[in-house]
Amino acid sequence: MSTVTALENTTQAAHAKRPIGKIVAISNMSVSVLLDSYDISVRDIIYVVSNGERSYFEINNVNGNIANAIPLSYVYGLSKGLDVYVREGGLRIEYSDEVLGKVFDALGDTIDGTIIAEPHTKNIYEKNLSMAEINIKGDILWTGIKVVDFFAPLQKGFKMGMFGGAGVGKTVLVKELINNVYTGQGSNSVFVGIGERSREGRELFDEMAASDLLSKMSIVFGQMGENPMIRSRAAYSGLTVGEYLRDEKSQDVLVFIDNIYRFLQANSEISAELGNMPIESGYSTSLLTEISEVMERINSTESGSITSFQAVFIPADDMTDFAVNAIMSHMDGQVALSRKIAEKGIYPAVDVFNTTSKLVSVEGVGERHFSLVERAIAHFARYEDLEEIVAVLGIDELSEEDTNIFYRARKLRNYFTQPMFVSEKYTGIPGEFVDIADVLNDVENILSGEFDTLDEGEFYYIGSVKREL
Amino acid sequence: MSMDEPSTKLSDSIKEKIAAIKTEENVYGMGRIARIRNYIIEVSGLEDVGFFERVVVGDKAEGYVSRIGRNQVTVELVRVLSPIFVGDEVTATKQPFGAYFSPSSLGHVVDMFAEDKIAGSIFKDREPVGAVVEPIPIMDRTTVSRPLYTGLAVVDLLYPIGRGQRQLILGDKKTGKTQIGLDAIVNQRGTDTVCIYVALGKTKKTVKEIYSDLLQRGAMPYTLILTAFQDDGAPALYRTPAVGLTIANRFMQEGKDVLVVIDDLTLHANIYREISLLADKVPGRDAYPPDVFFTHASLLEQGCQYHNGGSITILPIVETRGGDITDYITTNIISITDGQLVLSAKAFEQGQKPAVNFGLSVSRLGGQVQEDLLRQMGADIRRELLSFLETREVFELANIDEMSEDMRNQIIRGRILLEKMNQYKFSPLAPTEIRTRFEEMTV
């Protein structure tokens, strides 16, 4: 991090200021400052000048005349006794139409080489919405991804979590959603990259630019090679941009976050470096507060909506992980991806038993859709039992009813694979957007035996059956 | 006499310091050891030392400042040449801690100080290089699209690696992980690629064997073996991968392609845990420090296709236990890399070499880094293979003679495919040879 323009712009007069204290201790991710004045508070931004370069810090806690602060970059080379100055305004990001088509880092600076001539910035720690402001209504939003629309349909204003362990296809699913929903919607969107691969960040930027979508999108990156403060604060910065589009431009905004787990992970690194007592698995003591602070800001209001798609990493494939569950409780819908299914070459590797949304009800999607979901899940559940029986005794030992369930469930499982637009280059099969009406018909036909004569292989990586025949 | 020597030194130290303060002498650039805990020392004095500055304990030891407390400074020792005692004088050098690299060390086995481990001498033309990695900006990267051929059919066809990709190799002990890295290095002959093999905590014998393997196959002229042995101490082991990547970065900045094999990150994680616990850091999951993910991410994020045409491809190795790829460190690294090649002990025992687990292995870049020649063929064969393995599992006990003809054919073809994936070590196949080998299977 060489220059911090967004920070510099906010307080030009800072130079003339008197130092507010001196550095008295330094560790990897924190510095202690001996304060001259008590006029300093949590989340204030301070800086020191060393070798002609400024290093910024955010105040984390104040104890009498000692303040502990977390570096926004690195502490290499800093020494005791350096003078500390304060910057008013705290962490800020652009809050105007200038955000569109640009790439920011977590601290509000553009990193794509563009310059904002007249910045209008806003502090990234916005207060939460009040209950009165939150709008819970919204139209259904179809994604064209069969397994999502069928098992976990969503409406505008929903928070959708894509849960999965390492390498089971979360990012591909998020990218397909960007492709299908964002392209179809026509409104602005925000992509927040938290603690993920820089390579993917770069590819997303290139793909958006190549398909002329960049001008309607804002991107905020705090990727995995960056220090934890940058990764953590990317979440707040990204949301501030989303709020601008919702509140000032009255839009239905899509916010894609890849990956929200990394936000909590970064916070746990910071918390540990400050020597705070950890909770289970080393997470930050204030994990529940931190996740609420971010999630409560993602809501629809009377002026506009924010629909968010958030990838959630599952560490060590442990669905009972505390952070994962904390995130899950904020979601309106969830798509769970499983390694066991990915292993069989079935993508998206959705675990249907853990994939659902608040909309799956007779009131939400209608009686037909609802009862088909119930029937499909019953088939899959029975199939799991039968699979073991078949492995031991062979298929011939099953009753006729079970034999039907066995084969139909396999067809259904194959049917819920889908060629994706974003993985064309990998699979060589062109992507498909499937209409929900076709999905319902096909599922009904498979379950009722209409397709019993078709080979199960014919359902593998297709769109709708109608189009195949 | 020797019994009370340390305490004499200690009281001397106190007296000297008090005397220095009384006469307002400068105690800023020096200090004295107050506490020794393995390779971590607490130093009093050193008032104006910088974070991560290189400090020396006379000519006995050197290390870096890892914490500056209000009263004491913590130093991690990277090199200890002779025993140190409480009260020993510690001097600041005004230089950031760094490692060394010599351009003429290609072809040799060296440590992070550019010491030739076989000749036992330090390279005269060594130059300082950083011992910490800095993030490579997103906008300085470009798309990973050029293939890096390993010469292994199973990799180049099914799980291809691109220049700038990070492809994890993981598996239990003795499943051939290192061999895949070495095969990839040997296959770079004639491609103008610089290879760096980072050997962490390997025995001296093992490193010598690897050196001899690479030398015999003509791979050493373009290869650097960077090693930290188990007895070099934890801080050296911990820092060495970063040094390897800093050297790689230097070549990349010159527009070169670099291949880095890190063998292995499981040991690295364990070493980092040891240092962190000894330094009283708050432990996280499985007692690893909470920033162990970041530590590995910042290393592996050095892998990239750079805008000037150079690239760093990284093949990190992770050792699993009992075939469990879902433990904390393994899933962390899977979620950083661009794909993983999973080796299975069961397949190894059944004679399949390389012992790849097809279901669990993946390349996130896939066809994007393959030449047209192999792309479609690879996608088709991978799909057929996975479908065969699934069928074989479900109908494990079924009699092949009583199966439908379709299914019997699928099983027979699947077996042939598996057979064709077998390849002996150091016998690379060119892409055209791979194509020929599998041509008959695509009809």
Interface residues (C-beta under 8 A of the other chain):
Chain A: V24 A25 I26 S27 N28 M29 S32 V75 Y76 G77 L78 S79 K80 G81 V103 I111 D112 G113 G165 A166 G167 G195 R197 S198 R199 G201 R202 E203 F205 D206 F221 Q223 M224 G225 E226 N227 P228 Q265 A266 S268 E269 S271 A272 E273 G275 N276 M277 P278 S281 G282 Y283 F313 P315 A316 D317 D318 R339 A342 E343 K344 G345 E387 V390 A391 V392 G394 I395 S423 K425 Y426 T427 G428 D455 G457 Y460
Chain B: E47 D48 V49 G50 F51 F52 E53 S66 R67 I68 G69 R70 P96 V132 V133 P135 I136 P137 I138 M139 R141 T142 T143 V144 G164 K281 V282 P283 G284 R285 Y288 P289 P290 D291 F293 F294 A297 S298 E301 Q302 G303 C304 T326 D327 Y328 T331 N332 I334 S335 I336 D338 G339 Q340 G359 L360 V362 R364 L365 G366 G367 Q368 R375 Q376 A379 R382 R383 L386 S387 E390 E393 V394 F395 E396 L397 A398 D406
